[in-house]
Amino acid sequence: MPAKAPDVQYNLKKTSAYRPDIDGLRALAILSVIIYHAFPDSLPGGFSGVDIFFVISGYLIFSIILRGLKTNSFSFKIFYAHRIKRIFPALSIVVLSTYLFGWVALLPDEFRLLGKHVFAGMSFYENFLLRSESGYFDVSSEAKPLMHLWSLAIEEQFYLMFPLVAWLGWRMRINLLFIISILAITSFSLNITGIEKNIIKTFFMPQTRVWELLSGAMLAYFVIRQNSKDDYLPHSTSTFAHLIPNLKQHMGTLKNTSSIFGFFLLFLNFTLLKETYLFPGWWALISVLGTILIIFAGTNAWANRTLLANKPMMFIGAISYPLYLWHWPILTFFKILQPQAPSIPSGIVCIIISLVLSWLTYQLLEKPIRFGSNTWIKTASLCIIASFLGAAGYVTYKKDGITSRSIVEKNPLIKPTSITQSFELRGCGLDDEDTKEFSFCSTDSRGNAKFALIGDSKAAALLPGIFSYEKPNGYWKVIGGNGRLGPTVPVISNASIYQSYQTLAHLTLKAITNDPKLEVVVIATSTRALFQLDNDYSIEKLPANQNKKLALEGLDAMVSEITKTGKKVVLVIDNPTLPDPKKCVPRVTSLHALDLILGLNKQEPCSIPYERHMELSAAYRDMLYNIENRHIGSVRVFDTLDILCDTATRICGSVADGRLVYGFTDHISAYSSVRIAEKLIPFIEKFSTEASISKRSL
């Protein structure tokens, strides 16, 4: 006999037969996601397994709601109690374990980031957080152990709103299929129209993904209501039986064909889809349709019975939820702590650990809590635990990763620079809505700004030094970073490669040109963004890049618009590009045994010869000096190379004077930003004075 259902079928009790093939479908979904995360090249479209989960969730949840409405037994209180008992046990133990492991293994900036995601994960806000963080220069997803909770957040947001919509529709005797169809069509339309404009928003936002859950709900409607006699709810197969002769005789063939074609569609996405494609878009429709066809086919369809309703797949399906929760933190921690790329054996070990922990979570935590007595005590306890975890994450984020932990003292080289005083004040002259589009939009709290800094995350890396400079001869306004719309790349261009940057670029230009007090504008932006290079650890492809002319004209257009208003411009040369420093320097955890197992403290500092960097960056540096020559007297170039590199050994490395030169990826550390500010600010102040003298002499 098949094992009992591991998910919401238990809540249906006698109203629904267990579907072992749906457990198998869950297994197919989670296996595709895990294989993609552990071995991306072997299953490039495996991430579409999440879409399978969405459809299954919509199908099962609406089955519960509709049966409850039909029998007049639906209760919001009971519904949400069941959801809490289903979702919170595994989620809480995984988040708690992730936080505790992070306590002993993560450095302050990493642990601070984890704290933010713990809070977002327990608040089911992760998708909104990722939307605000994601972009060209955001911290790699490999540094976010709870990033995968975005999909759970979308499901919980659906569970929060959809039952109320269904209940109101039922009470008002409005055709529920009509309501679901309108919502699904609207959501799918937003997905299609938004994918070209903002792929990040379209990927993470509930309004552009909920159509996938609603597709499962529509299927549940037809399956459950096929024998309904309510005149405002149409029948399904019984409605069309008189239109298709001998329909029942051909139903077996129809469902077998449906199942096989569904598998074909899923296989198509698993193998052909790539992360660089516009997703979800039309591609997600393939996974959604394939899943619907498989569920529609039913348990007796040959493919469902053979490929899904077997013991191994049912076992994986039973633990699919904790397995989804466990696998990503384990893979992520391994990638954070290991400097080299994960091997196939290490990936397999991570998967085995995930399977063991998932089975233990299911047996020792999920089953006793979900199916035992004392429902309301358990529900209240789970909510309290979730609240404490969220609060711990929030405090960790606000306390900058809790630098009092022992791991900080054990890694003195990576110990962050303490900025004793910062004069940063939120606000830069834009209205509130425009201000929200930037990750930083700030001014000096001590007085009116005379100088401005604009740019992407490379500009953000300069902020600690600028806002901690104690005796400036002029105050600062800073605008940019990597916000909700992506990075602030200061390029004005009609070229397609720069279209996603234009909104922020023009908002930045507006804030700068409308401020008559500003005298000098400093531009700092990434070489990768200007030339649209495709990685964040090397500019090896820059010499052969085909975007040099577009980059020159786009940056020069921004500079020209600024200088037209009488302001001067300083172009800060980007720093050398090296791998993330935490993969280049020795690091240990607070647990010696863990250090031995992972072979830590063996990394060597990363570096690049001075001459090699000059060779690779020649086209970029020539472009900046070209712009300077186009605007004699109004534009100057500031070179950071001699500050960041050892001029004696002619080496640009990740460590200098026993301190980290870089903070994350190839962004300078706070220590480096202070060193740069000590020379950059006097350079700008002198340039401003020269400009003023020049104006008075005319």
Secondary structure, DSSP 8 states (H G I E B T S, - for coil): -----SSTHHHHGGGS---HHHHHHHHHHHHHHHHHHH-GGGSTTGGGHHHHHHHHHHHHHHHHHHHHHHTT---HHHHHHHHHHHHHHHHHHHHHHHHHHHHHH--HHHHHHHHHHHHHHHTT-HHHHHHHH-STTS--GGG-TTTTHHHHHHHHHHHHHHHHHHHHHHHTT--HHHHHHHHHHHHHHHHHHHHTT-HHHHHH-GGGTHHHHHHHHHHHHHHHTTT---TTS--SHHHHTTTSTTHHHHHHHHHHHHHHHHHHHHHHHHHH--TTS-TTTTHHHHHHHHHHHHHHH-TTSHHIIIIISSHHHHHHHHTHHHHHHHHHHHHHHHHHH-SS---HHHHHHHHHHHHHHHHHHIIIIIHHHHHSS-HHHHHHHHHHHHHHHHHHHHHHHHTTTTTTSHHHHH-GGG---------EEE--SS-HHHHTTSSEEEEETTS-EEEEEEESHHHHTTHHHHHT-SS-SSEEEEEESEETTEE--------GGGGGGHHHHHHHHHHHHT-TT--EEEEE--HHHHHT-S-SS--TTSTT-S-HHHHHHHHHHHHHHHHTTT-EEEEE------S-GGGTS----S-HHHHHHHT-S-----EEEHHHHHHHTHHHHHHHHHHHHHTTTTEEEE--HHHHSBTTTTEEESEETTEESEEETTEE-HHHHHHHHHHHHHHHHHHHHHHHHHHHH-
